[in-house]
Amino acid sequence: MERHDIAIIGTGPAGLEAALTAKIRNKSILLIGTPELSEKISKTHSVKNYLGLPETDGTSMSQAFKKHLESLGIEITDDRIKMVYAMGKYFSLQGKNTYEAKSVIIATGATSGKLLEGEAEFLGRGVSYCATCDGNFYKGADISVISFSKEDKEEIEFLASLANSVTVYGKNDDERNFSAGNIKTSGEVPARIKGGMKAQGIETESGFHETAGIFIFRDDISAEKLVPGLEMEDGKIKTDRQMRTNLDGCFACGDCTGAPFQYIKAAGEGNVAALSACQWLSRQD
Ligand SMILES: Cc1cc2nc3c(=O)[nH]c(=O)nc-3n(C[C@H](O)[C@H](O)[C@H](O)COP(=O)(O)OP(=O)(O)OC[C@H]3O[C@@H](n4cnc5c(N)ncnc54)[C@H](O)[C@@H]3O)c2cc1C
């Protein structure tokens, strides 16, 4: 598997600027996120405080950002990272696919999601965010999915190909038209996850539903769940002025490091994070 110099997670202004800077410094980069770029860019009607663009809107900004990436031959790997593991000499990133990089820049924006009761407690003990990483542990089992994600169909169907049955909570529409017959939609909202040494089931209004394993899918995963061991402060990633986190080789930039939530601050931090990563890499060599 190719091991990149720098993996950058997130295609908002922070991640894009980090990618541009790292590319200009001749690093092999992997920019992961949606090729449509951050919704916080495209959905903005009017932007008045971005240097050099006195009167612009999200669509124009988005087009300008894409053109800038193209001019440097930067491609976006369309994936959503579920877990980042520090492996000692490199980082392993798990999404639909697995990637490796010597260093990593987290540029995933601010997350709003409130965790379910029991979610943090049982994470890694019967609760998982990653079908690719943990699906195989549940071959032939009756498992559950709690989904708040817009793009969960492929993940749920992958789990159904391994498990005996999959019960889906959270999103109760049936627009997904699952092809597998062993997927059923519960129609109930999960209240909490309960268990002992490990998660044993989901409580809803109608009672307690036992299950062998629980997968939770969200469009935004909080940084501390994405990268185990990452130090947080008031819900944001703690960094120094070089955008270094507490994990060696791991940097963060943009809204995920805290206020002010602004394009130019995010892009500026992306630049600093990339330069710090380059400096860190040269010390490793
Ligand atoms: C309606 C609105 C109007 C705004 N107007 C202004 C304005 O006029 N001026 C201004 O300066 N700021 C404005 N902002 C704030 C600005 O949008 C943010 O500060 C800026 O987008 C932050 O950039 P970022 O790169 O840190 O994060 P984001 O733009 O949030 O980008 C993060 C990206 O990472 C992706 N991501 C998250 N997790 C993962 C994962 N696990 N794997 C892969 N990808 C992932 C997300 O999908 C997203 O694409 C506005 C925000 C909103 C919502």
PDBQT file of the ligand as one rigid body, heavy atoms in Angstrom, charges set to zero:
ROOT
HETATM    1  C1  LIG A 301     -24.211  29.678   6.350  1.00  0.00    +0.000 C 
HETATM    2  C2  LIG A 301     -22.780  30.019   6.689  1.00  0.00    +0.000 A 
HETATM    3  C3  LIG A 301     -22.243  31.230   6.288  1.00  0.00    +0.000 A 
HETATM    4  C4  LIG A 301     -20.917  31.550   6.573  1.00  0.00    +0.000 A 
HETATM    5  N1  LIG A 301     -20.433  32.755   6.170  1.00  0.00    +0.000 NA
HETATM    6  C5  LIG A 301     -19.136  33.051   6.422  1.00  0.00    +0.000 A 
HETATM    7  C6  LIG A 301     -18.596  34.295   5.956  1.00  0.00    +0.000 A 
HETATM    8  O1  LIG A 301     -19.279  35.109   5.334  1.00  0.00    +0.000 OA
HETATM    9  N2  LIG A 301     -17.288  34.537   6.229  1.00  0.00    +0.000 N 
HETATM   10  C7  LIG A 301     -16.490  33.638   6.891  1.00  0.00    +0.000 A 
HETATM   11  O2  LIG A 301     -15.298  33.925   7.060  1.00  0.00    +0.000 OA
HETATM   12  N3  LIG A 301     -16.986  32.482   7.338  1.00  0.00    +0.000 NA
HETATM   13  C8  LIG A 301     -18.290  32.150   7.129  1.00  0.00    +0.000 A 
HETATM   14  N4  LIG A 301     -18.788  30.966   7.573  1.00  0.00    +0.000 N 
HETATM   15  C9  LIG A 301     -17.910  30.063   8.355  1.00  0.00    +0.000 C 
HETATM   16  C10 LIG A 301     -17.079  29.161   7.421  1.00  0.00    +0.000 C 
HETATM   17  O3  LIG A 301     -17.961  28.459   6.586  1.00  0.00    +0.000 OA
HETATM   18  C11 LIG A 301     -16.233  28.175   8.237  1.00  0.00    +0.000 C 
HETATM   19  O4  LIG A 301     -15.483  28.856   9.202  1.00  0.00    +0.000 OA
HETATM   20  C12 LIG A 301     -15.271  27.429   7.307  1.00  0.00    +0.000 C 
HETATM   21  O5  LIG A 301     -15.974  26.733   6.304  1.00  0.00    +0.000 OA
HETATM   22  C13 LIG A 301     -14.428  26.445   8.117  1.00  0.00    +0.000 C 
HETATM   23  O6  LIG A 301     -13.601  25.740   7.250  1.00  0.00    +0.000 OA
HETATM   24  P1  LIG A 301     -13.021  24.300   7.655  1.00  0.00    +0.000 P 
HETATM   25  O7  LIG A 301     -12.226  23.841   6.478  1.00  0.00    +0.000 OA
HETATM   26  O8  LIG A 301     -12.381  24.360   8.967  1.00  0.00    +0.000 OA
HETATM   27  O9  LIG A 301     -14.298  23.369   7.878  1.00  0.00    +0.000 OA
HETATM   28  P2  LIG A 301     -15.519  23.027   6.929  1.00  0.00    +0.000 P 
HETATM   29  O10 LIG A 301     -15.756  24.095   5.929  1.00  0.00    +0.000 OA
HETATM   30  O11 LIG A 301     -16.619  22.662   7.851  1.00  0.00    +0.000 OA
HETATM   31  O12 LIG A 301     -15.007  21.752   6.128  1.00  0.00    +0.000 OA
HETATM   32  C14 LIG A 301     -14.782  20.524   6.744  1.00  0.00    +0.000 C 
HETATM   33  C15 LIG A 301     -14.917  19.445   5.681  1.00  0.00    +0.000 C 
HETATM   34  O13 LIG A 301     -14.467  18.205   6.227  1.00  0.00    +0.000 OA
HETATM   35  C16 LIG A 301     -15.373  17.181   5.867  1.00  0.00    +0.000 C 
HETATM   36  N5  LIG A 301     -15.263  16.097   6.817  1.00  0.00    +0.000 N 
HETATM   37  C17 LIG A 301     -15.653  16.078   8.111  1.00  0.00    +0.000 A 
HETATM   38  N6  LIG A 301     -15.381  14.894   8.676  1.00  0.00    +0.000 NA
HETATM   39  C18 LIG A 301     -14.805  14.150   7.700  1.00  0.00    +0.000 A 
HETATM   40  C19 LIG A 301     -14.314  12.815   7.667  1.00  0.00    +0.000 A 
HETATM   41  N7  LIG A 301     -14.362  12.048   8.745  1.00  0.00    +0.000 N 
HETATM   42  N8  LIG A 301     -13.774  12.340   6.504  1.00  0.00    +0.000 NA
HETATM   43  C20 LIG A 301     -13.736  13.132   5.395  1.00  0.00    +0.000 A 
HETATM   44  N9  LIG A 301     -14.198  14.425   5.369  1.00  0.00    +0.000 NA
HETATM   45  C21 LIG A 301     -14.717  14.900   6.510  1.00  0.00    +0.000 A 
HETATM   46  C22 LIG A 301     -16.742  17.875   5.896  1.00  0.00    +0.000 C 
HETATM   47  O14 LIG A 301     -17.685  17.152   5.150  1.00  0.00    +0.000 OA
HETATM   48  C23 LIG A 301     -16.374  19.202   5.250  1.00  0.00    +0.000 C 
HETATM   49  O15 LIG A 301     -16.430  19.096   3.841  1.00  0.00    +0.000 OA
HETATM   50  C24 LIG A 301     -20.097  30.625   7.299  1.00  0.00    +0.000 A 
HETATM   51  C25 LIG A 301     -20.647  29.411   7.692  1.00  0.00    +0.000 A 
HETATM   52  C26 LIG A 301     -21.953  29.098   7.404  1.00  0.00    +0.000 A 
HETATM   53  C27 LIG A 301     -22.526  27.749   7.854  1.00  0.00    +0.000 C 
ENDROOT
TORSDOF 0
